[in-house]
């Protein structure tokens, strides 16, 4: 069974949405003071959870029609977005090791997708 382009797009979009979930979870964590009431009223945290759940919906829709061995590694593309968002929103530095890790992710996903061709 060949993985359709629509499945690839759904999984990649879910990965993109999930990367924003990580941003909002970090923002929520920064606003937590430890009390249960503060956690329950933490809209940043709630938004992060909702975005992760939404990304799971896109992921499920994608894997329903495609090969798991091709699609699951594409979730790691979310790490690329997360590093970009960390730089933009939290001023975290790009380092050589982070860039090397990103390159490894890109090469790995590309190699796995060659098996889809």
Jmol script that loads the backbone (N, CA, C; Angstrom):
load data "model"
ATOM      1  N   UNK A   1       0.845  -1.173   0.000  1.00  0.00           N
ATOM      2  CA  UNK A   1       0.000   0.000   0.000  1.00  0.00           C
ATOM      3  C   UNK A   1       0.893   1.239   0.000  1.00  0.00           C
ATOM      4  N   UNK A   2       0.661   2.119  -0.917  1.00  0.00           N
ATOM      5  CA  UNK A   2       1.397   3.370  -0.993  1.00  0.00           C
ATOM      6  C   UNK A   2       0.676   4.428  -0.161  1.00  0.00           C
ATOM      7  N   UNK A   3       1.454   5.291   0.481  1.00  0.00           N
ATOM      8  CA  UNK A   3       0.875   6.341   1.320  1.00  0.00           C
ATOM      9  C   UNK A   3       0.456   7.517   0.457  1.00  0.00           C
ATOM     10  N   UNK A   4      -0.825   7.902   0.505  1.00  0.00           N
ATOM     11  CA  UNK A   4      -1.286   9.031  -0.317  1.00  0.00           C
ATOM     12  C   UNK A   4      -0.742  10.363   0.207  1.00  0.00           C
ATOM     13  N   UNK A   5      -0.627  11.315  -0.709  1.00  0.00           N
ATOM     14  CA  UNK A   5      -0.145  12.651  -0.376  1.00  0.00           C
ATOM     15  C   UNK A   5      -1.030  13.302   0.688  1.00  0.00           C
ATOM     16  N   UNK A   6      -2.326  13.055   0.627  1.00  0.00           N
ATOM     17  CA  UNK A   6      -3.232  13.655   1.617  1.00  0.00           C
ATOM     18  C   UNK A   6      -2.883  13.197   3.030  1.00  0.00           C
ATOM     19  N   UNK A   7      -2.473  11.935   3.194  1.00  0.00           N
ATOM     20  CA  UNK A   7      -2.070  11.429   4.511  1.00  0.00           C
ATOM     21  C   UNK A   7      -0.798  12.118   4.984  1.00  0.00           C
ATOM     22  N   UNK A   8       0.135  12.305   4.085  1.00  0.00           N
ATOM     23  CA  UNK A   8       1.391  12.991   4.427  1.00  0.00           C
ATOM     24  C   UNK A   8       1.101  14.422   4.870  1.00  0.00           C
ATOM     25  N   UNK A   9       0.233  15.103   4.134  1.00  0.00           N
ATOM     26  CA  UNK A   9      -0.105  16.490   4.475  1.00  0.00           C
ATOM     27  C   UNK A   9      -0.797  16.556   5.831  1.00  0.00           C
ATOM     28  N   UNK A  10      -1.716  15.642   6.103  1.00  0.00           N
ATOM     29  CA  UNK A  10      -2.412  15.635   7.393  1.00  0.00           C
ATOM     30  C   UNK A  10      -1.440  15.423   8.551  1.00  0.00           C
ATOM     31  N   UNK A  11      -0.516  14.489   8.402  1.00  0.00           N
ATOM     32  CA  UNK A  11       0.448  14.218   9.472  1.00  0.00           C
ATOM     33  C   UNK A  11       1.392  15.404   9.656  1.00  0.00           C
ATOM     34  N   UNK A  12       1.858  15.983   8.554  1.00  0.00           N
ATOM     35  CA  UNK A  12       2.738  17.149   8.673  1.00  0.00           C
ATOM     36  C   UNK A  12       2.008  18.334   9.306  1.00  0.00           C
ATOM     37  N   UNK A  13       0.742  18.532   8.945  1.00  0.00           N
ATOM     38  CA  UNK A  13      -0.031  19.621   9.542  1.00  0.00           C
ATOM     39  C   UNK A  13      -0.244  19.368  11.038  1.00  0.00           C
ATOM     40  N   UNK A  14      -0.540  18.125  11.378  1.00  0.00           N
ATOM     41  CA  UNK A  14      -0.684  17.777  12.794  1.00  0.00           C
ATOM     42  C   UNK A  14       0.600  18.028  13.568  1.00  0.00           C
ATOM     43  N   UNK A  15       1.723  17.742  12.953  1.00  0.00           N
ATOM     44  CA  UNK A  15       3.016  17.999  13.567  1.00  0.00           C
ATOM     45  C   UNK A  15       3.232  19.493  13.782  1.00  0.00           C
ATOM     46  N   UNK A  16       2.817  20.300  12.825  1.00  0.00           N
ATOM     47  CA  UNK A  16       2.921  21.758  12.916  1.00  0.00           C
ATOM     48  C   UNK A  16       2.053  22.284  14.055  1.00  0.00           C
ATOM     49  N   UNK A  17       0.815  21.813  14.122  1.00  0.00           N
ATOM     50  CA  UNK A  17      -0.105  22.233  15.190  1.00  0.00           C
ATOM     51  C   UNK A  17       0.449  21.809  16.555  1.00  0.00           C
ATOM     52  N   UNK A  18       0.968  20.603  16.632  1.00  0.00           N
ATOM     53  CA  UNK A  18       1.542  20.106  17.882  1.00  0.00           C
ATOM     54  C   UNK A  18       2.733  20.919  18.349  1.00  0.00           C
ATOM     55  N   UNK A  19       3.497  21.467  17.415  1.00  0.00           N
ATOM     56  CA  UNK A  19       4.644  22.294  17.804  1.00  0.00           C
ATOM     57  C   UNK A  19       4.177  23.563  18.510  1.00  0.00           C
ATOM     58  N   UNK A  20       3.028  24.101  18.102  1.00  0.00           N
ATOM     59  CA  UNK A  20       2.466  25.248  18.821  1.00  0.00           C
ATOM     60  C   UNK A  20       1.945  24.811  20.193  1.00  0.00           C
ATOM     61  N   UNK A  21       1.488  23.567  20.286  1.00  0.00           N
ATOM     62  CA  UNK A  21       1.083  23.038  21.587  1.00  0.00           C
ATOM     63  C   UNK A  21       2.233  23.094  22.577  1.00  0.00           C
ATOM     64  N   UNK A  22       3.432  22.764  22.115  1.00  0.00           N
ATOM     65  CA  UNK A  22       4.616  22.822  22.983  1.00  0.00           C
ATOM     66  C   UNK A  22       4.878  24.248  23.447  1.00  0.00           C
ATOM     67  N   UNK A  23       4.712  25.218  22.559  1.00  0.00           N
ATOM     68  CA  UNK A  23       4.915  26.626  22.923  1.00  0.00           C
ATOM     69  C   UNK A  23       3.949  27.036  24.020  1.00  0.00           C
ATOM     70  N   UNK A  24       2.685  26.688  23.854  1.00  0.00           N
ATOM     71  CA  UNK A  24       1.690  27.083  24.842  1.00  0.00           C
ATOM     72  C   UNK A  24       1.866  26.335  26.158  1.00  0.00           C
ATOM     73  N   UNK A  25       2.335  25.088  26.113  1.00  0.00           N
ATOM     74  CA  UNK A  25       2.612  24.379  27.361  1.00  0.00           C
ATOM     75  C   UNK A  25       3.750  25.059  28.121  1.00  0.00           C
ATOM     76  N   UNK A  26       4.761  25.518  27.400  1.00  0.00           N
ATOM     77  CA  UNK A  26       5.861  26.242  28.053  1.00  0.00           C
ATOM     78  C   UNK A  26       5.357  27.552  28.648  1.00  0.00           C
ATOM     79  N   UNK A  27       4.551  28.284  27.888  1.00  0.00           N
ATOM     80  CA  UNK A  27       3.986  29.522  28.423  1.00  0.00           C
ATOM     81  C   UNK A  27       3.142  29.238  29.667  1.00  0.00           C
ATOM     82  N   UNK A  28       2.372  28.167  29.621  1.00  0.00           N
ATOM     83  CA  UNK A  28       1.568  27.789  30.772  1.00  0.00           C
ATOM     84  C   UNK A  28       2.425  27.407  31.965  1.00  0.00           C
ATOM     85  N   UNK A  29       3.506  26.691  31.713  1.00  0.00           N
ATOM     86  CA  UNK A  29       4.410  26.300  32.792  1.00  0.00           C
ATOM     87  C   UNK A  29       5.050  27.521  33.439  1.00  0.00           C
ATOM     88  N   UNK A  30       5.341  28.529  32.641  1.00  0.00           N
ATOM     89  CA  UNK A  30       5.933  29.759  33.182  1.00  0.00           C
ATOM     90  C   UNK A  30       4.944  30.516  34.062  1.00  0.00           C
ATOM     91  N   UNK A  31       3.645  30.329  33.839  1.00  0.00           N
ATOM     92  CA  UNK A  31       2.623  31.028  34.616  1.00  0.00           C
ATOM     93  C   UNK A  31       2.091  30.202  35.794  1.00  0.00           C
ATOM     94  N   UNK A  32       2.612  29.002  35.968  1.00  0.00           N
ATOM     95  CA  UNK A  32       2.147  28.162  37.074  1.00  0.00           C
ATOM     96  C   UNK A  32       2.849  28.575  38.357  1.00  0.00           C
ATOM     97  N   UNK A  33       2.108  28.642  39.428  1.00  0.00           N
ATOM     98  CA  UNK A  33       2.680  28.963  40.727  1.00  0.00           C
ATOM     99  C   UNK A  33       2.549  27.782  41.678  1.00  0.00           C
ATOM    100  N   UNK A  34       1.989  26.691  41.205  1.00  0.00           N
ATOM    101  CA  UNK A  34       1.911  25.498  42.029  1.00  0.00           C
ATOM    102  C   UNK A  34       0.542  25.198  42.621  1.00  0.00           C
ATOM    103  N   UNK A  35      -0.294  26.187  42.814  1.00  0.00           N
ATOM    104  CA  UNK A  35      -1.600  25.906  43.408  1.00  0.00           C
ATOM    105  C   UNK A  35      -2.535  25.320  42.357  1.00  0.00           C
ATOM    106  N   UNK A  36      -3.420  24.450  42.783  1.00  0.00           N
ATOM    107  CA  UNK A  36      -4.345  23.789  41.864  1.00  0.00           C
ATOM    108  C   UNK A  36      -5.252  24.799  41.161  1.00  0.00           C
ATOM    109  N   UNK A  37      -5.680  25.818  41.895  1.00  0.00           N
ATOM    110  CA  UNK A  37      -6.544  26.836  41.291  1.00  0.00           C
ATOM    111  C   UNK A  37      -5.827  27.546  40.138  1.00  0.00           C
ATOM    112  N   UNK A  38      -4.560  27.851  40.328  1.00  0.00           N
ATOM    113  CA  UNK A  38      -3.786  28.513  39.265  1.00  0.00           C
ATOM    114  C   UNK A  38      -3.630  27.599  38.051  1.00  0.00           C
ATOM    115  N   UNK A  39      -3.471  26.316  38.286  1.00  0.00           N
ATOM    116  CA  UNK A  39      -3.339  25.364  37.177  1.00  0.00           C
ATOM    117  C   UNK A  39      -4.652  25.292  36.406  1.00  0.00           C
ATOM    118  N   UNK A  40      -5.770  25.243  37.108  1.00  0.00           N
ATOM    119  CA  UNK A  40      -7.074  25.130  36.450  1.00  0.00           C
ATOM    120  C   UNK A  40      -7.458  26.410  35.701  1.00  0.00           C
ATOM    121  N   UNK A  41      -6.932  27.551  36.102  1.00  0.00           N
ATOM    122  CA  UNK A  41      -7.222  28.825  35.439  1.00  0.00           C
ATOM    123  C   UNK A  41      -6.119  29.243  34.465  1.00  0.00           C
ATOM    124  N   UNK A  42      -5.259  28.319  34.112  1.00  0.00           N
ATOM    125  CA  UNK A  42      -4.122  28.619  33.262  1.00  0.00           C
ATOM    126  C   UNK A  42      -4.521  28.404  31.794  1.00  0.00           C
ATOM    127  N   UNK A  43      -4.875  29.498  31.133  1.00  0.00           N
ATOM    128  CA  UNK A  43      -5.352  29.401  29.746  1.00  0.00           C
ATOM    129  C   UNK A  43      -4.244  29.031  28.778  1.00  0.00           C
ATOM    130  N   UNK A  44      -3.011  29.405  29.095  1.00  0.00           N
ATOM    131  CA  UNK A  44      -1.886  29.013  28.244  1.00  0.00           C
ATOM    132  C   UNK A  44      -1.755  27.489  28.232  1.00  0.00           C
ATOM    133  N   UNK A  45      -1.819  26.913  29.425  1.00  0.00           N
ATOM    134  CA  UNK A  45      -1.705  25.466  29.569  1.00  0.00           C
ATOM    135  C   UNK A  45      -2.864  24.762  28.866  1.00  0.00           C
ATOM    136  N   UNK A  46      -4.069  25.265  29.054  1.00  0.00           N
ATOM    137  CA  UNK A  46      -5.249  24.664  28.412  1.00  0.00           C
ATOM    138  C   UNK A  46      -5.135  24.733  26.890  1.00  0.00           C
ATOM    139  N   UNK A  47      -4.641  25.849  26.377  1.00  0.00           N
ATOM    140  CA  UNK A  47      -4.473  25.995  24.931  1.00  0.00           C
ATOM    141  C   UNK A  47      -3.459  24.984  24.413  1.00  0.00           C
ATOM    142  N   UNK A  48      -2.362  24.796  25.133  1.00  0.00           N
ATOM    143  CA  UNK A  48      -1.361  23.807  24.737  1.00  0.00           C
ATOM    144  C   UNK A  48      -1.936  22.403  24.675  1.00  0.00           C
ATOM    145  N   UNK A  49      -2.730  22.050  25.663  1.00  0.00           N
ATOM    146  CA  UNK A  49      -3.351  20.720  25.694  1.00  0.00           C
ATOM    147  C   UNK A  49      -4.319  20.554  24.525  1.00  0.00           C
ATOM    148  N   UNK A  50      -5.122  21.574  24.269  1.00  0.00           N
ATOM    149  CA  UNK A  50      -6.073  21.520  23.147  1.00  0.00           C
ATOM    150  C   UNK A  50      -5.324  21.378  21.819  1.00  0.00           C
ATOM    151  N   UNK A  51      -4.235  22.112  21.654  1.00  0.00           N
ATOM    152  CA  UNK A  51      -3.469  22.013  20.406  1.00  0.00           C
ATOM    153  C   UNK A  51      -2.854  20.624  20.236  1.00  0.00           C
ATOM    154  N   UNK A  52      -2.364  20.028  21.319  1.00  0.00           N
ATOM    155  CA  UNK A  52      -1.847  18.659  21.234  1.00  0.00           C
ATOM    156  C   UNK A  52      -2.961  17.679  20.857  1.00  0.00           C
ATOM    157  N   UNK A  53      -4.125  17.847  21.454  1.00  0.00           N
ATOM    158  CA  UNK A  53      -5.249  16.973  21.106  1.00  0.00           C
ATOM    159  C   UNK A  53      -5.652  17.158  19.644  1.00  0.00           C
ATOM    160  N   UNK A  54      -5.693  18.394  19.189  1.00  0.00           N
ATOM    161  CA  UNK A  54      -6.030  18.675  17.792  1.00  0.00           C
ATOM    162  C   UNK A  54      -4.995  18.065  16.850  1.00  0.00           C
ATOM    163  N   UNK A  55      -3.732  18.154  17.215  1.00  0.00           N
ATOM    164  CA  UNK A  55      -2.702  17.559  16.367  1.00  0.00           C
ATOM    165  C   UNK A  55      -2.886  16.044  16.284  1.00  0.00           C
ATOM    166  N   UNK A  56      -3.359  15.438  17.365  1.00  0.00           N
ATOM    167  CA  UNK A  56      -3.615  13.994  17.357  1.00  0.00           C
ATOM    168  C   UNK A  56      -4.745  13.625  16.404  1.00  0.00           C
ATOM    169  N   UNK A  57      -5.732  14.502  16.284  1.00  0.00           N
ATOM    170  CA  UNK A  57      -6.838  14.257  15.350  1.00  0.00           C
ATOM    171  C   UNK A  57      -6.309  14.236  13.917  1.00  0.00           C
ATOM    172  N   UNK A  58      -5.488  15.220  13.564  1.00  0.00           N
ATOM    173  CA  UNK A  58      -4.907  15.245  12.217  1.00  0.00           C
ATOM    174  C   UNK A  58      -4.025  14.019  11.980  1.00  0.00           C
ATOM    175  N   UNK A  59      -3.274  13.638  13.007  1.00  0.00           N
ATOM    176  CA  UNK A  59      -2.414  12.464  12.898  1.00  0.00           C
ATOM    177  C   UNK A  59      -3.244  11.207  12.642  1.00  0.00           C
ATOM    178  N   UNK A  60      -4.319  11.028  13.409  1.00  0.00           N
ATOM    179  CA  UNK A  60      -5.173   9.846  13.221  1.00  0.00           C
ATOM    180  C   UNK A  60      -5.791   9.814  11.827  1.00  0.00           C
ATOM    181  N   UNK A  61      -6.222  10.978  11.352  1.00  0.00           N
ATOM    182  CA  UNK A  61      -6.799  11.035  10.007  1.00  0.00           C
ATOM    183  C   UNK A  61      -5.755  10.654   8.961  1.00  0.00           C
ATOM    184  N   UNK A  62      -4.521  11.076   9.177  1.00  0.00           N
ATOM    185  CA  UNK A  62      -3.460  10.772   8.223  1.00  0.00           C
ATOM    186  C   UNK A  62      -3.069   9.304   8.206  1.00  0.00           C
ATOM    187  N   UNK A  63      -2.872   8.716   9.390  1.00  0.00           N
ATOM    188  CA  UNK A  63      -2.405   7.326   9.428  1.00  0.00           C
ATOM    189  C   UNK A  63      -3.487   6.338   9.039  1.00  0.00           C
ATOM    190  N   UNK A  64      -4.738   6.771   9.033  1.00  0.00           N
ATOM    191  CA  UNK A  64      -5.825   5.863   8.656  1.00  0.00           C
ATOM    192  C   UNK A  64      -5.666   5.357   7.220  1.00  0.00           C
ATOM    193  N   UNK A  65      -5.083   6.160   6.353  1.00  0.00           N
ATOM    194  CA  UNK A  65      -4.979   5.797   4.935  1.00  0.00           C
ATOM    195  C   UNK A  65      -3.555   5.520   4.458  1.00  0.00           C
ATOM    196  N   UNK A  66      -2.577   5.630   5.352  1.00  0.00           N
ATOM    197  CA  UNK A  66      -1.192   5.488   4.906  1.00  0.00           C
ATOM    198  C   UNK A  66      -0.412   4.486   5.730  1.00  0.00           C
ATOM    199  N   UNK A  67       0.847   4.344   5.383  1.00  0.00           N
ATOM    200  CA  UNK A  67       1.745   3.429   6.065  1.00  0.00           C
ATOM    201  C   UNK A  67       2.299   4.083   7.328  1.00  0.00           C
ATOM    202  N   UNK A  68       2.131   3.428   8.425  1.00  0.00           N
ATOM    203  CA  UNK A  68       2.616   3.947   9.695  1.00  0.00           C
ATOM    204  C   UNK A  68       4.137   4.131   9.678  1.00  0.00           C
ATOM    205  N   UNK A  69       4.841   3.212   9.034  1.00  0.00           N
ATOM    206  CA  UNK A  69       6.304   3.299   8.996  1.00  0.00           C
ATOM    207  C   UNK A  69       6.797   4.497   8.205  1.00  0.00           C
ATOM    208  N   UNK A  70       5.969   5.026   7.333  1.00  0.00           N
ATOM    209  CA  UNK A  70       6.316   6.223   6.573  1.00  0.00           C
ATOM    210  C   UNK A  70       5.851   7.473   7.318  1.00  0.00           C
ATOM    211  N   UNK A  71       4.653   7.434   7.873  1.00  0.00           N
ATOM    212  CA  UNK A  71       4.044   8.624   8.461  1.00  0.00           C
ATOM    213  C   UNK A  71       4.545   8.953   9.866  1.00  0.00           C
ATOM    214  N   UNK A  72       4.760   7.944  10.698  1.00  0.00           N
ATOM    215  CA  UNK A  72       5.137   8.234  12.076  1.00  0.00           C
ATOM    216  C   UNK A  72       6.435   9.034  12.186  1.00  0.00           C
ATOM    217  N   UNK A  73       7.465   8.717  11.419  1.00  0.00           N
ATOM    218  CA  UNK A  73       8.680   9.531  11.512  1.00  0.00           C
ATOM    219  C   UNK A  73       8.464  11.005  11.134  1.00  0.00           C
ATOM    220  N   UNK A  74       7.435  11.301  10.365  1.00  0.00           N
ATOM    221  CA  UNK A  74       7.163  12.683   9.976  1.00  0.00           C
ATOM    222  C   UNK A  74       6.714  13.535  11.155  1.00  0.00           C
ATOM    223  N   UNK A  75       6.266  12.902  12.213  1.00  0.00           N
ATOM    224  CA  UNK A  75       5.892  13.638  13.412  1.00  0.00           C
ATOM    225  C   UNK A  75       7.110  14.388  13.953  1.00  0.00           C
ATOM    226  N   UNK A  76       8.304  13.844  13.714  1.00  0.00           N
ATOM    227  CA  UNK A  76       9.524  14.491  14.211  1.00  0.00           C
ATOM    228  C   UNK A  76       9.781  15.844  13.555  1.00  0.00           C
ATOM    229  N   UNK A  77       9.106  16.136  12.452  1.00  0.00           N
ATOM    230  CA  UNK A  77       9.223  17.459  11.832  1.00  0.00           C
ATOM    231  C   UNK A  77       8.743  18.529  12.818  1.00  0.00           C
ATOM    232  N   UNK A  78       7.880  18.150  13.744  1.00  0.00           N
ATOM    233  CA  UNK A  78       7.439  19.075  14.784  1.00  0.00           C
ATOM    234  C   UNK A  78       8.598  19.603  15.618  1.00  0.00           C
ATOM    235  N   UNK A  79       9.661  18.799  15.778  1.00  0.00           N
ATOM    236  CA  UNK A  79      10.842  19.257  16.512  1.00  0.00           C
ATOM    237  C   UNK A  79      11.509  20.423  15.797  1.00  0.00           C
ATOM    238  N   UNK A  80      11.475  20.388  14.489  1.00  0.00           N
ATOM    239  CA  UNK A  80      12.063  21.490  13.716  1.00  0.00           C
ATOM    240  C   UNK A  80      11.287  22.769  13.996  1.00  0.00           C
ATOM    241  N   UNK A  81       9.964  22.678  13.928  1.00  0.00           N
ATOM    242  CA  UNK A  81       9.148  23.856  14.226  1.00  0.00           C
ATOM    243  C   UNK A  81       9.359  24.318  15.658  1.00  0.00           C
ATOM    244  N   UNK A  82       9.445  23.377  16.588  1.00  0.00           N
ATOM    245  CA  UNK A  82       9.610  23.741  18.002  1.00  0.00           C
ATOM    246  C   UNK A  82      10.899  24.532  18.231  1.00  0.00           C
ATOM    247  N   UNK A  83      11.966  24.161  17.546  1.00  0.00           N
ATOM    248  CA  UNK A  83      13.222  24.906  17.689  1.00  0.00           C
ATOM    249  C   UNK A  83      13.083  26.308  17.114  1.00  0.00           C
ATOM    250  N   UNK A  84      12.372  26.429  16.006  1.00  0.00           N
ATOM    251  CA  UNK A  84      12.134  27.754  15.416  1.00  0.00           C
ATOM    252  C   UNK A  84      11.288  28.600  16.367  1.00  0.00           C
ATOM    253  N   UNK A  85      10.215  28.020  16.920  1.00  0.00           N
ATOM    254  CA  UNK A  85       9.352  28.773  17.836  1.00  0.00           C
ATOM    255  C   UNK A  85      10.107  29.146  19.106  1.00  0.00           C
ATOM    256  N   UNK A  86      10.963  28.239  19.596  1.00  0.00           N
ATOM    257  CA  UNK A  86      11.744  28.540  20.802  1.00  0.00           C
ATOM    258  C   UNK A  86      12.654  29.747  20.566  1.00  0.00           C
ATOM    259  N   UNK A  87      13.198  29.836  19.377  1.00  0.00           N
ATOM    260  CA  UNK A  87      14.045  30.990  19.044  1.00  0.00           C
ATOM    261  C   UNK A  87      13.200  32.265  18.953  1.00  0.00           C
ATOM    262  N   UNK A  88      12.072  32.187  18.275  1.00  0.00           N
ATOM    263  CA  UNK A  88      11.236  33.373  18.064  1.00  0.00           C
ATOM    264  C   UNK A  88      10.556  33.860  19.343  1.00  0.00           C
ATOM    265  N   UNK A  89       9.979  32.927  20.111  1.00  0.00           N
ATOM    266  CA  UNK A  89       9.165  33.327  21.256  1.00  0.00           C
ATOM    267  C   UNK A  89       9.939  33.420  22.571  1.00  0.00           C
ATOM    268  N   UNK A  90      10.989  32.598  22.718  1.00  0.00           N
ATOM    269  CA  UNK A  90      11.695  32.528  23.994  1.00  0.00           C
ATOM    270  C   UNK A  90      13.162  32.938  23.893  1.00  0.00           C
ATOM    271  N   UNK A  91      13.576  33.357  22.710  1.00  0.00           N
ATOM    272  CA  UNK A  91      14.953  33.820  22.470  1.00  0.00           C
ATOM    273  C   UNK A  91      16.002  32.758  22.803  1.00  0.00           C
ATOM    274  N   UNK A  92      15.629  31.480  22.646  1.00  0.00           N
ATOM    275  CA  UNK A  92      16.597  30.406  22.861  1.00  0.00           C
ATOM    276  C   UNK A  92      17.565  30.370  21.682  1.00  0.00           C
ATOM    277  N   UNK A  93      18.836  30.158  21.941  1.00  0.00           N
ATOM    278  CA  UNK A  93      19.828  30.227  20.856  1.00  0.00           C
ATOM    279  C   UNK A  93      19.810  28.994  19.958  1.00  0.00           C
ATOM    280  N   UNK A  94      20.174  29.214  18.690  1.00  0.00           N
ATOM    281  CA  UNK A  94      20.495  28.108  17.791  1.00  0.00           C
ATOM    282  C   UNK A  94      21.944  27.736  18.085  1.00  0.00           C
ATOM    283  N   UNK A  95      22.203  26.465  18.248  1.00  0.00           N
ATOM    284  CA  UNK A  95      23.572  26.016  18.467  1.00  0.00           C
ATOM    285  C   UNK A  95      23.940  25.039  17.358  1.00  0.00           C
ATOM    286  N   UNK A  96      25.219  24.760  17.256  1.00  0.00           N
ATOM    287  CA  UNK A  96      25.662  23.788  16.234  1.00  0.00           C
ATOM    288  C   UNK A  96      25.030  22.430  16.458  1.00  0.00           C
ATOM    289  N   UNK A  97      24.929  22.014  17.695  1.00  0.00           N
ATOM    290  CA  UNK A  97      24.347  20.693  17.953  1.00  0.00           C
ATOM    291  C   UNK A  97      22.852  20.669  17.611  1.00  0.00           C
ATOM    292  N   UNK A  98      22.144  21.763  17.852  1.00  0.00           N
ATOM    293  CA  UNK A  98      20.724  21.821  17.466  1.00  0.00           C
ATOM    294  C   UNK A  98      20.582  21.778  15.954  1.00  0.00           C
ATOM    295  N   UNK A  99      21.418  22.510  15.261  1.00  0.00           N
ATOM    296  CA  UNK A  99      21.365  22.508  13.790  1.00  0.00           C
ATOM    297  C   UNK A  99      21.721  21.120  13.251  1.00  0.00           C
ATOM    298  N   UNK A 100      22.698  20.475  13.868  1.00  0.00           N
ATOM    299  CA  UNK A 100      23.046  19.111  13.465  1.00  0.00           C
ATOM    300  C   UNK A 100      21.896  18.144  13.702  1.00  0.00           C
ATOM    301  N   UNK A 101      21.207  18.311  14.833  1.00  0.00           N
ATOM    302  CA  UNK A 101      20.044  17.469  15.116  1.00  0.00           C
ATOM    303  C   UNK A 101      18.929  17.683  14.119  1.00  0.00           C
ATOM    304  N   UNK A 102      18.704  18.946  13.766  1.00  0.00           N
ATOM    305  CA  UNK A 102      17.680  19.245  12.757  1.00  0.00           C
ATOM    306  C   UNK A 102      18.030  18.610  11.419  1.00  0.00           C
ATOM    307  N   UNK A 103      19.293  18.699  11.042  1.00  0.00           N
ATOM    308  CA  UNK A 103      19.729  18.089   9.774  1.00  0.00           C
ATOM    309  C   UNK A 103      19.525  16.577   9.805  1.00  0.00           C
ATOM    310  N   UNK A 104      19.821  15.963  10.943  1.00  0.00           N
ATOM    311  CA  UNK A 104      19.632  14.510  11.064  1.00  0.00           C
ATOM    312  C   UNK A 104      18.148  14.147  10.929  1.00  0.00           C
ATOM    313  N   UNK A 105      17.277  14.946  11.520  1.00  0.00           N
ATOM    314  CA  UNK A 105      15.833  14.684  11.407  1.00  0.00           C
ATOM    315  C   UNK A 105      15.407  14.775   9.944  1.00  0.00           C
ATOM    316  N   UNK A 106      15.821  15.829   9.272  1.00  0.00           N
ATOM    317  CA  UNK A 106      15.428  16.027   7.867  1.00  0.00           C
ATOM    318  C   UNK A 106      15.935  14.885   6.999  1.00  0.00           C
ATOM    319  N   UNK A 107      17.190  14.499   7.172  1.00  0.00           N
ATOM    320  CA  UNK A 107      17.763  13.404   6.378  1.00  0.00           C
ATOM    321  C   UNK A 107      17.041  12.092   6.690  1.00  0.00           C
ATOM    322  N   UNK A 108      16.771  11.850   7.976  1.00  0.00           N
ATOM    323  CA  UNK A 108      16.079  10.619   8.352  1.00  0.00           C
ATOM    324  C   UNK A 108      14.688  10.509   7.760  1.00  0.00           C
ATOM    325  N   UNK A 109      13.921  11.589   7.834  1.00  0.00           N
ATOM    326  CA  UNK A 109      12.560  11.574   7.268  1.00  0.00           C
ATOM    327  C   UNK A 109      12.633  11.407   5.758  1.00  0.00           C
ATOM    328  N   UNK A 110      13.587  12.069   5.125  1.00  0.00           N
ATOM    329  CA  UNK A 110      13.733  11.939   3.661  1.00  0.00           C
ATOM    330  C   UNK A 110      14.075  10.499   3.273  1.00  0.00           C
ATOM    331  N   UNK A 111      14.979   9.865   4.010  1.00  0.00           N
ATOM    332  CA  UNK A 111      15.357   8.482   3.703  1.00  0.00           C
ATOM    333  C   UNK A 111      14.181   7.525   3.890  1.00  0.00           C
ATOM    334  N   UNK A 112      13.429   7.718   4.953  1.00  0.00           N
ATOM    335  CA  UNK A 112      12.274   6.855   5.186  1.00  0.00           C
ATOM    336  C   UNK A 112      11.248   7.032   4.066  1.00  0.00           C
ATOM    337  N   UNK A 113      11.077   8.250   3.613  1.00  0.00           N
ATOM    338  CA  UNK A 113      10.093   8.503   2.564  1.00  0.00           C
ATOM    339  C   UNK A 113      10.543   7.995   1.202  1.00  0.00           C
ATOM    340  N   UNK A 114      11.812   7.744   1.033  1.00  0.00           N
ATOM    341  CA  UNK A 114      12.262   7.112  -0.212  1.00  0.00           C
ATOM    342  C   UNK A 114      11.652   5.720  -0.340  1.00  0.00           C
ATOM    343  N   UNK A 115      11.368   5.092   0.800  1.00  0.00           N
ATOM    344  CA  UNK A 115      10.714   3.790   0.790  1.00  0.00           C
ATOM    345  C   UNK A 115       9.264   3.865   0.352  1.00  0.00           C
ATOM    346  N   UNK A 116       8.708   5.049   0.356  1.00  0.00           N
ATOM    347  CA  UNK A 116       7.321   5.264  -0.088  1.00  0.00           C
ATOM    348  C   UNK A 116       7.250   5.403  -1.596  1.00  0.00           C
ATOM    349  N   UNK A 117       8.375   5.735  -2.220  1.00  0.00           N
ATOM    350  CA  UNK A 117       8.383   5.990  -3.675  1.00  0.00           C
ATOM    351  C   UNK A 117       8.225   4.720  -4.479  1.00  0.00           C
TER     352      UNK A 117
END
end "model"
wireframe off; spacefill off
backbone 0.3
color backbone group
